[in-house]
């Protein structure tokens, strides 16, 4: 029998990319899934694709405290509890700090960091009851600051520090707190990344064909949840970056600069 059979799992940002892959796989494993997103049409399509599954969807922007509260409350009303919370919703950015509007960085922080804080705060009493799991989908940018993504990196550093503190607080409560750091993964996050003015950048300059598929990423995340891991760093390049940044930070500065810039211009 699947580890996830009849488990109640709340997934934020489940209408696209890694979030959608997680929802699809959890449903196929017999879980009861609640998810939220900002796009009603995509959530409706998710329902159409899973007509007989235990799936609850809700339009919500988790960067707003009250909407995060409503998502958790509706999950409890529908399913009666929460075994696992996967904080997946997030947004990226692509702009040099000298050019970016401060509101862009604030928006990234509101979604990536405070959105996770809100949903976790409201879900925590129910997860404590079931000695469940809290997951934060972070990034390699939570270990290594990336140029052109200063606000994104800040939000992921904040997320990982906060989750480490929370994990320590709950160490004797039977709750597992885990953060996941995918490398570059096929998803809509780069297309939706905010430019210097806060608009979606649209077409991504990254080569999606060389990235890990979202469904493969979801498989790794669910396997790590089952094993109650502390942290998960994905892809060879991701693990290499974390290693090099820890032991050879000055060299990594130069390698990262060369990867993201060409002739002095941000190209990735």
VOGU-3710 file (C-alpha; in Angstrom, 3 decimals, decimal comma):
1> xxxxxxxxxx> 0,000/0,000/0,000  1,239/3,488/-0,827  2,626/5,566/2,044  0,392/8,404/0,832  -2,834/6,372/0,701  -5,603/8,376/2,444  -3,122/10,999/3,673  -4,465/14,539/3,562  -1,979/16,760/1,761  -2,256/20,519/1,221
11> xxxxxxxxxx> -0,165/21,829/-1,682  0,099/25,528/-2,447  0,590/26,569/-6,066  -0,711/23,282/-7,442  -1,898/24,442/-10,857  1,516/24,651/-12,595  4,959/23,098/-12,767  6,263/21,186/-9,751  3,066/21,889/-7,798  0,831/20,337/-10,445
21> xxxxxxxxxx> 3,187/17,358/-10,782  2,961/16,856/-7,017  -0,844/17,024/-7,062  -1,087/14,537/-9,948  1,274/12,046/-8,309  -0,311/12,343/-4,876  -3,755/11,688/-6,316  -2,464/8,661/-8,210  -1,059/7,336/-4,911  -4,433/7,607/-3,180
31> xxxxxxxxxx> -3,913/10,810/-1,223  -6,611/13,376/-0,496  -5,274/16,613/-1,900  -6,162/20,251/-1,346  -4,481/22,836/-3,521  -4,716/26,523/-4,280  -3,547/28,901/-6,961  -4,351/32,283/-8,426  -5,600/31,050/-11,812  -9,182/29,780/-11,665
41> xxxxxxxxxx> -9,068/28,307/-15,177  -6,032/26,161/-14,382  -7,589/24,933/-11,151  -10,779/24,069/-13,018  -8,730/22,119/-15,565  -7,111/20,230/-12,707  -10,571/19,219/-11,484  -11,578/18,145/-15,005  -8,474/15,945/-15,274  -9,235/14,275/-11,922
51> xxxxxxxxxx> -13,035/13,926/-11,775  -13,204/10,995/-9,369  -10,253/11,883/-7,136  -10,281/13,325/-3,645  -9,329/16,795/-4,794  -10,253/20,142/-3,294  -9,207/23,325/-5,099  -9,501/26,954/-4,145  -8,509/30,241/-5,772  -6,197/31,957/-3,315
61> xxxxxxxxxx> -3,162/34,233/-3,257  -1,127/32,969/-0,323  0,796/36,239/-0,068  -2,359/37,560/1,656  -2,767/36,295/5,208  -6,552/36,002/5,088  -6,494/34,013/1,850  -3,942/31,618/3,326  -6,201/31,220/6,349  -9,227/30,522/4,154
71> xxxxxxxxxx> -7,332/27,881/2,179  -6,342/25,987/5,320  -9,801/26,382/6,886  -11,491/25,084/3,738  -9,118/22,092/3,674  -10,075/21,231/7,248  -13,763/21,638/6,419  -13,527/19,322/3,393  -11,123/16,668/4,693  -11,119/17,054/8,490
81> xxxxxxxxxx> -7,383/17,470/8,996  -3,942/17,839/7,412  -1,145/15,276/7,436  1,258/17,153/5,182  1,682/20,721/4,011  3,810/21,297/0,913  4,584/24,990/0,554  5,276/25,071/-3,168  3,820/28,372/-4,385  6,467/30,814/-5,455
91> xxxxxxxxxx> 7,547/33,438/-7,917  10,924/34,420/-9,340  12,403/37,615/-10,726  15,029/38,601/-13,308  16,522/42,039/-13,013  19,719/43,605/-11,734  19,345/45,249/-8,348  20,441/48,636/-9,702  17,474/48,573/-12,105  14,728/46,831/-10,148
101> xxxxxxxxxx> 11,840/48,540/-8,397  11,810/47,826/-4,658  8,161/46,726/-4,883  9,292/43,762/-7,018  11,504/42,449/-4,235  8,726/42,993/-1,698  6,270/41,021/-3,841  8,725/38,136/-4,171  9,240/38,100/-0,400  5,503/38,275/0,269
111> xxxxxxxxxx> 4,809/35,211/-1,853  7,886/33,041/-1,300  8,526/33,735/2,369  5,460/35,193/4,044  3,100/32,974/2,045  4,842/29,943/3,531  4,785/31,472/7,002  1,035/32,150/6,774  -0,050/28,731/5,549  2,238/26,943/7,989
121> xxxxxxxxxx> 0,977/29,007/10,919  -2,644/28,139/10,192  -1,974/24,478/9,392  0,399/23,794/12,284  -2,164/22,806/14,959  -3,582/20,109/12,669  -0,155/18,845/11,615  0,887/18,631/15,269  -2,179/16,488/15,974  -1,126/13,980/13,306
131> xxxxxxxxxx> 2,648/14,297/13,789  2,848/15,120/10,120  5,189/16,855/7,716  5,861/20,438/6,653  7,753/20,971/3,400  9,125/24,149/1,897  10,076/24,137/-1,764  13,154/26,334/-1,782  15,922/26,587/-4,380  19,657/26,384/-4,925
141> xxxxxxxxxx> 19,259/30,170/-4,652  18,669/29,539/-0,944  22,265/28,331/-0,667  23,926/30,583/-3,234  22,866/34,105/-4,164  22,195/34,391/-7,889  22,739/37,585/-9,905  19,613/39,054/-11,412  17,620/37,206/-8,747  18,628/39,102/-5,609
151> xxxxxxxxxx> 15,071/39,269/-4,233  14,437/35,628/-5,104  17,647/34,532/-3,399  16,776/36,629/-0,340  13,349/35,001/-0,098  14,814/31,486/-0,296  17,572/32,212/2,233  14,878/33,540/4,570  12,702/30,493/3,942  15,462/28,008/4,738
161> xxxxxxxxxx> 16,597/29,845/7,871  13,031/30,047/9,131  12,354/26,380/8,388  15,553/25,319/10,147  14,450/27,244/13,227  10,968/25,701/13,011  12,419/22,207/12,592  14,457/22,686/15,757  11,437/23,950/17,684  9,422/20,889/16,657
171> xxxxxxxxxx> 12,214/18,326/17,015  10,512/16,518/19,903  6,942/16,952/18,640  7,004/14,195/15,997  6,642/16,692/13,135  9,162/16,578/10,295  10,186/19,880/8,696  11,985/19,593/5,366  13,161/21,986/2,664  13,641/20,976/-0,945
181> xxxxxxxxxx> 16,045/22,691/-3,322  15,439/21,812/-6,961  17,951/22,949/-9,525  16,607/24,365/-12,770  13,346/22,471/-13,396  10,875/22,684/-16,270  8,037/24,894/-15,076  6,320/28,185/-15,732  8,237/29,982/-12,969  10,785/31,538/-15,343
191> xxxxxxxxxx> 8,130/32,751/-17,788  6,200/34,269/-14,900  9,358/35,738/-13,323  9,031/39,445/-12,645  11,108/41,926/-14,598  12,489/45,169/-13,168  9,062/46,813/-13,322  7,118/43,893/-11,814  5,627/42,527/-15,053  6,010/38,882/-16,112
201> xxxxxxxxxx> 9,130/38,564/-18,284  7,328/36,191/-20,677  9,777/34,107/-22,679  12,617/32,638/-20,620  16,236/32,852/-21,812  16,976/29,479/-20,183  17,083/26,209/-22,147  14,225/24,145/-20,704  15,387/21,006/-22,564  18,415/20,697/-20,287
211> xxxxxxxxxx> 16,394/20,870/-17,071  14,890/18,228/-14,807  11,276/17,464/-15,667  8,715/18,625/-13,105  7,251/15,143/-12,656  10,727/13,728/-11,925  11,278/16,469/-9,387  7,943/15,598/-7,756  8,977/11,939/-7,485  12,144/12,911/-5,618
221> xxxxxxxxxx> 10,210/15,202/-3,271  7,642/12,547/-2,377  10,361/9,942/-1,785  12,121/12,378/0,569  8,857/13,063/2,421  8,316/9,333/2,928  11,857/9,007/4,343  11,301/12,104/6,533  14,487/13,730/5,296  15,798/17,023/6,629
231> xxxxxxxxxx> 16,702/18,553/3,279  16,847/17,575/-0,368  19,151/19,131/-2,965  18,419/18,037/-6,524  20,430/17,771/-9,775  24,176/17,325/-10,170  24,675/21,019/-10,925  22,685/21,951/-7,837  24,732/19,704/-5,552  27,964/20,895/-7,149
241> xxxxxxxxxx> 27,003/24,537/-6,644  26,208/23,992/-2,957  29,495/22,119/-2,439  31,634/24,676/-4,254  29,965/27,609/-2,523  30,640/26,062/0,883  34,294/25,222/0,354  35,407/27,537/-2,483  33,181/30,642/-2,254  35,476/33,034/-4,161
251> xxxxxxxxxx> 35,813/30,600/-7,052  32,050/30,105/-7,051  31,524/33,864/-7,296  33,454/33,864/-10,552  31,831/30,691/-11,932  28,336/32,007/-11,214  29,177/35,394/-12,725  30,456/33,719/-15,896  27,341/31,550/-16,153  24,833/34,389/-15,871
261> xxxxxxxx> 26,697/37,158/-17,696  28,185/37,591/-21,164  30,034/40,726/-22,231  28,870/42,401/-19,052  25,179/41,750/-19,722  22,793/39,443/-17,858  21,968/36,664/-20,335  20,307/34,087/-18,074
//
